[in-house]
Amino acid sequence: MSSFTLTLTACGLNFAFGVYQELYESLDGPFAGANPAQIDLIGTLAVSLMTIGAPYASAWTKSYSPKTITLVGAAIFALANLLASFGQRLWHFILTQGLLLGCGTCLAYIPAVTIAPGWFQERRGLAMGIVLSGTGVGGTIWAPLLRSLNASIGFRNTLRFTAGLSFLLISGSGWALKWHPAMEARNRVEALGRSRLRPPLANWQVVRSRTFAAQAIGAAFQAAVYYVPVYFISTYARSLGFSSTAGANFIALSNGTSAGGKVLVGYIADRYGRLNLLLVCTLSSAVTTLGLWSPSTVTSTNTSMSLFIAYLVLYSVTAGAYVSLFPTVLAELFGVQNFTSVNGLLYMIRGFATLLGTPSAGALIRNSSVNDVHSKSAFKSPSLLVGCLLTSATLGCIWVRLEAMHLPGHRWIK
């Protein structure tokens, strides 16, 4: 419950950034003359740093305590929102709502996903599905709430309200977070003679293996474009003729179906194999992107609306499930004893990939041959980029699945 609340608050607010994306694109003042790619950099920095700092956050969670690290994360997260509420230039928001918020999110999110797998074995997929469904449940709650608050009290007061509420939720949840006794004992042994601030090096034998290379490549391609549809949902909905209220509701719908998908897929994965479901979900997200979103950018308005809604639901279920299955697969591939260091390293790789991929999609929108960047046709190239990189991620998952055949005790179906 503690890990669930942490992802609901810290990650859920990041997943609802599309509300701010659309709002900031329509405002003058600090955002005058800013294009979608520049504004998108705010949210991209937040979600990238959420995982780029994973090796350090994981190490500090072991060296100090989950409670200490999440309390620090709560303070940074709240401070970031508070400082952003006083921003007068675009770069103020990039530093606060982007960079600083990403650091705070990292110190709340990484302890949650690092500790939770150690408490479960047989139902690890279901457990992590529930924990990480918090991102979707949070987005479902936060998106319409932020939209309503922005309209009634203004975005600056909304950021201040978010600062206070998030601090209470993250710090309260972190207070209850703790290691499994066996993992805690192992952490004490590993900490002997090592700096508490420096992250431990990952097992070199694991890192240089083909299994690690395959998992890293697939994870990087998936992370590079995972947030593109999430962040541009509201903006793209407006380009199809939907209202801003409908745009916020679509963000909530996306997060809600993602939450349900993580739990359902996690349950199925425990029965039929986590690696199998990881491959199926990655392939499905690629197929739906190329088969639904891309065609919706060039068809008639009514058809585009139908394709977009179908895509929104299917992509949210399948792409979201990848995120919840990811840590369970790492424990299965590399062992619980290597989980913390490998988890941190691969999350860092995913963070750097996000930092490259999402702004690239925003740049494609800005540099589109279409005069109006808010036209649905401006999203044709980004949709193709997402589809192609998800296809590449699928090939990485196939490689991982084949490498797993050589692991001791391998079974195709659990």
C-alpha positions in Angstrom: 0.0 0.0 0.0 2.9 2.3 0.8 4.5 1.7 -2.6 1.2 2.1 -4.4 0.6 5.5 -2.8 4.1 6.6 -3.7 3.6 5.8 -7.4 0.1 7.2 -7.3 1.4 10.6 -6.1 4.8 11.1 -7.5 4.4 9.3 -10.8 0.7 10.0 -11.2 1.4 13.8 -11.2 4.0 13.3 -13.8 1.7 11.3 -15.9 -0.9 14.1 -15.7 1.6 16.6 -17.1 -0.4 16.6 -20.4 -2.8 19.0 -18.6 0.0 21.5 -18.1 1.4 20.8 -21.6 -1.8 21.9 -23.2 -2.3 24.9 -20.8 1.2 26.2 -21.2 0.9 26.1 -25.0 -2.1 28.4 -24.8 -0.6 30.9 -22.3 1.5 34.0 -22.9 3.7 35.4 -20.1 6.4 32.9 -19.2 5.5 30.7 -22.3 5.2 33.4 -24.9 6.8 32.2 -28.2 7.5 28.7 -26.8 6.8 25.8 -29.1 5.5 22.3 -28.0 9.0 20.8 -28.0 10.3 23.4 -25.6 7.3 23.1 -23.2 7.5 19.3 -23.5 11.1 19.5 -22.1 9.6 20.3 -18.7 7.7 17.0 -18.4 10.4 15.1 -20.2 13.1 16.2 -17.7 10.9 15.1 -14.8 10.2 11.6 -16.1 13.8 11.2 -17.4 15.4 12.1 -14.1 12.8 9.9 -12.3 14.9 7.0 -13.5 18.3 8.4 -14.5 19.1 8.8 -10.8 18.0 5.2 -10.1 21.5 3.8 -9.3 22.0 6.4 -6.6 18.5 6.2 -5.3 18.7 2.4 -5.1 22.0 2.5 -3.3 20.9 5.2 -0.8 17.8 3.2 -0.1 20.0 0.3 0.9 22.6 2.4 2.8 20.3 4.6 4.8 16.7 3.5 4.9 13.6 3.7 2.6 12.0 6.1 5.0 14.9 8.6 5.0 15.2 8.6 1.2 11.4 9.0 0.6 11.2 11.8 3.1 14.0 13.7 1.3 12.1 13.0 -2.0 8.9 14.4 -0.5 10.6 17.6 0.5 12.3 18.1 -2.9 9.0 17.2 -4.8 7.0 19.7 -2.8 9.7 22.4 -3.1 9.8 21.9 -6.9 6.1 22.6 -7.2 6.2 25.5 -4.9 9.1 27.2 -6.7 7.5 26.5 -10.1 4.4 28.5 -8.9 6.6 31.6 -8.9 8.2 31.0 -12.3 8.4 34.0 -14.7 10.4 32.5 -17.5 10.2 29.2 -19.4 13.6 28.2 -18.0 12.3 28.7 -14.5 9.8 25.9 -15.1 12.3 23.7 -16.8 14.5 23.9 -13.7 11.8 23.5 -11.1 8.8 21.6 -12.6 11.3 19.7 -14.7 14.7 19.1 -13.2 14.0 19.5 -9.5 10.7 17.6 -9.7 12.4 14.8 -11.5 14.9 14.4 -8.6 12.1 14.4 -6.1 10.2 11.8 -8.1 13.2 9.6 -8.3 13.7 9.5 -4.6 10.0 8.5 -4.1 9.6 6.1 -7.0 12.8 4.1 -7.0 12.5 3.0 -3.3 8.9 1.8 -4.1 9.8 -0.3 -7.1 13.1 -1.6 -5.6 11.7 -2.8 -2.3 8.4 -4.2 -3.3 9.7 -7.2 -5.5 11.6 -8.6 -2.5 8.3 -9.2 -0.6 6.8 -11.4 -3.3 7.8 -14.6 -5.2 4.9 -16.5 -6.7 2.7 -13.5 -7.3 5.4 -11.0 -8.1 3.8 -10.0 -11.4 0.4 -9.3 -9.8 2.0 -7.5 -6.9 4.1 -5.2 -9.1 1.0 -4.7 -11.3 -0.9 -3.4 -8.3 2.1 -1.2 -7.1 2.6 0.4 -10.5 -1.0 0.7 -11.2 -0.7 3.7 -8.9 0.8 5.6 -11.8 -2.4 5.1 -13.7 -4.8 5.6 -10.8 -2.9 8.7 -9.9 -3.1 10.1 -13.4 -6.8 9.3 -13.5 -7.3 11.3 -10.3 -4.8 14.1 -10.9 -5.6 15.0 -14.6 -9.3 16.1 -14.1 -8.4 17.6 -10.7 -5.6 19.7 -12.1 -7.7 20.8 -15.0 -10.5 21.9 -12.6 -8.1 23.6 -10.2 -6.3 25.4 -13.1 -9.6 26.8 -14.3 -10.8 27.9 -10.9 -7.8 29.1 -8.9 -5.1 29.4 -11.6 -2.1 27.2 -12.4 0.1 28.9 -9.9 -2.2 28.2 -6.9 -2.7 24.7 -8.3 1.1 24.1 -8.1 1.1 25.4 -4.5 -1.8 23.2 -3.5 0.0 20.2 -5.2 3.1 21.0 -3.2 1.4 20.7 0.1 -0.7 17.6 -0.7 2.1 15.7 -2.3 4.4 16.3 0.7 1.8 14.8 3.0 1.1 11.8 0.8 4.8 10.9 -0.1 6.2 11.5 3.4 3.3 9.5 5.0 3.8 6.6 2.6 7.5 6.6 3.0 7.2 6.3 6.7 5.8 2.8 6.3 8.2 1.6 3.6 10.7 -1.0 4.7 12.9 -3.9 3.4 12.0 -7.5 3.6 14.1 -8.9 6.6 16.2 -11.1 4.3 17.0 -8.3 2.0 17.8 -6.0 4.9 20.3 -8.5 6.3 22.0 -8.8 2.8 22.1 -5.0 2.6 24.0 -4.8 5.9 26.6 -7.3 4.7 27.0 -5.5 1.3 27.4 -2.1 3.1 30.6 -3.2 5.0 33.6 -1.3 3.8 31.7 0.7 1.1 30.9 4.4 0.9 27.2 5.0 1.8 26.9 7.7 -0.9 28.5 5.8 -3.9 26.3 3.3 -5.7 27.7 -0.3 -5.9 28.9 -1.4 -9.2 26.7 -3.9 -11.1 28.0 -7.4 -11.4 30.3 -7.2 -14.5 29.6 -10.7 -15.5 25.9 -9.9 -15.7 26.4 -6.6 -17.5 28.5 -8.0 -20.2 26.1 -10.9 -20.9 24.0 -11.0 -24.1 20.8 -11.2 -21.9 21.7 -7.9 -20.3 22.5 -6.3 -23.7 19.2 -7.5 -25.2 17.2 -6.2 -22.2 19.0 -2.9 -22.2 18.3 -2.3 -26.0 14.7 -3.3 -25.7 14.2 -1.1 -22.6 15.9 1.9 -24.2 13.8 1.8 -27.4 10.6 1.4 -25.4 11.4 4.2 -23.0 12.4 6.6 -25.8 8.8 6.9 -27.0 6.7 5.5 -24.2 5.7 9.0 -22.9 5.1 10.6 -26.3 1.4 9.6 -26.6 1.0 10.1 -22.8 2.2 13.8 -23.0 0.5 14.7 -26.2 -2.9 13.1 -25.6 -4.7 16.3 -24.7 -3.0 18.4 -27.5 -3.8 15.7 -30.1 -7.4 15.5 -28.9 -7.7 19.2 -29.4 -6.4 18.9 -32.9 -9.3 16.5 -33.6 -11.9 19.0 -32.4 -12.3 17.8 -28.8 -12.6 20.4 -26.0 -9.9 21.0 -23.4 -12.1 19.3 -20.8 -12.4 16.2 -23.0 -8.6 16.3 -23.4 -8.1 16.1 -19.6 -10.7 13.3 -19.5 -8.8 11.4 -22.1 -5.7 11.7 -20.0 -7.7 10.3 -17.1 -9.0 7.5 -19.4 -5.5 6.6 -20.5 -4.2 6.4 -16.9 -7.3 4.5 -15.7 -7.0 1.8 -18.4 -3.3 1.6 -17.9 -3.9 0.9 -14.1 -6.3 -1.8 -14.9 -4.1 -3.3 -17.5 -1.1 -3.5 -15.2 -3.0 -5.5 -12.6 -4.7 -7.8 -15.1 -1.5 -8.4 -17.2 0.5 -8.9 -14.0 -2.0 -11.7 -12.9 -1.8 -13.3 -16.3 2.0 -13.1 -16.4 2.3 -15.0 -13.1 0.4 -17.9 -14.8 1.8 -17.8 -18.4 5.2 -16.3 -18.0 6.4 -12.7 -17.4 8.8 -12.7 -20.3 6.0 -14.0 -22.6 3.7 -11.2 -21.5 6.4 -8.6 -21.8 6.9 -9.6 -25.4 3.2 -9.6 -26.2 2.6 -6.2 -24.6 5.5 -4.6 -26.5 4.4 -6.1 -29.8 0.8 -5.0 -29.2 1.8 -1.4 -28.4 3.8 -1.2 -31.7 0.9 -2.7 -33.7 -1.7 -0.4 -32.2 0.5 2.7 -32.8 1.1 1.9 -36.5 -2.4 0.5 -37.1 -4.5 3.1 -35.2 -2.7 6.3 -34.3 -0.8 6.8 -37.5 -3.9 6.3 -39.7 -5.8 8.7 -37.5 -3.5 11.5 -38.5 -4.6 11.3 -42.2 -8.2 10.1 -42.2 -11.5 12.1 -41.9 -12.3 13.7 -38.6 -15.0 11.2 -37.5 -12.8 8.2 -38.4 -9.8 9.9 -36.7 -11.7 10.3 -33.5 -12.8 6.7 -33.4 -9.2 5.4 -34.2 -7.7 7.7 -31.6 -10.0 6.5 -28.8 -9.4 2.9 -29.7 -5.7 3.6 -29.8 -5.8 5.4 -26.5 -7.3 2.5 -24.6 -5.2 -0.3 -26.3 -1.9 1.5 -26.0 -2.5 2.5 -22.4 -3.1 -1.2 -21.4 -0.2 -2.7 -23.3 2.5 0.0 -23.0 1.6 0.5 -19.3 1.9 -3.2 -18.6 5.5 -3.2 -19.9 6.5 -0.8 -17.1 4.9 -3.0 -14.4 6.4 -6.2 -15.8 9.9 -4.7 -16.3 11.2 -5.1 -12.7 9.7 -8.6 -12.3 11.5 -9.7 -15.4 14.8 -8.3 -14.1 14.5 -10.4 -10.9 13.7 -13.5 -13.1 16.6 -12.9 -15.5 19.4 -11.8 -13.2 18.3 -13.1 -9.8 17.2 -11.3 -6.7 20.8 -11.0 -5.5 21.6 -8.8 -8.5 18.3 -7.0 -8.7 19.1 -3.7 -7.0 22.2 -2.8 -9.0 20.9 -4.1 -12.3 17.5 -2.4 -11.7 19.2 0.9 -11.1 21.4 0.7 -14.1 18.7 -0.3 -16.5 16.3 2.4 -15.2 19.1 4.9 -15.7 19.4 3.7 -19.4 15.6 4.1 -19.8 15.9 7.6 -18.3 18.5 8.8 -20.9 16.5 7.2 -23.7 13.4 9.2 -22.6 15.4 12.3 -22.5 16.3 11.8 -26.2 13.1 10.3 -27.6 10.3 12.5 -26.2 11.9 15.9 -27.2 12.6 14.4 -30.7 8.9 13.8 -31.1 8.1 17.3 -30.1 10.7 18.6 -32.6 9.0 16.6 -35.3 5.7 18.3 -34.5 7.4 21.7 -34.6 9.2 21.0 -37.9 6.2 19.5 -39.6 5.5 20.7 -43.1 2.0 21.6 -41.8 1.7 25.3 -41.0 -0.4 24.7 -37.9 1.4 22.6 -35.2 -2.0 22.0 -33.6 -3.2 20.2 -36.8 -3.6 16.4 -36.5 -1.4 16.0 -39.6 1.5 17.5 -37.6 1.4 14.3 -35.5 2.0 11.9 -38.4 5.8 11.8 -38.1 5.8 11.4 -34.3 3.3 8.6 -34.5 5.6 6.8 -37.1 8.6 7.4 -34.8 6.8 5.8 -31.9 5.6 2.8 -33.9 9.1 2.2 -35.4 10.9 2.4 -32.1 8.3 0.2 -30.4 8.9 -2.4 -33.2 12.6 -2.2 -32.4 11.8 -2.7 -28.7 9.8 -5.8 -29.7 12.8 -7.3 -31.5 14.8 -6.7 -28.3 12.2 -8.6 -26.3 12.4 -11.5 -28.7 16.1 -11.5 -28.2 15.7 -11.6 -24.4 13.1 -14.4 -24.7 15.5 -16.5 -26.7 18.4 -15.8 -24.4 16.2 -16.8 -21.4 16.0 -20.3 -22.9 19.6 -21.0 -21.7 18.8 -20.0 -18.1 18.7 -22.8 -15.4 15.2 -24.1 -14.8 13.8 -22.3 -17.9 10.2 -22.9 -18.8 8.2 -21.3 -21.6 5.1 -21.1 -19.5 5.2 -20.8 -15.7 
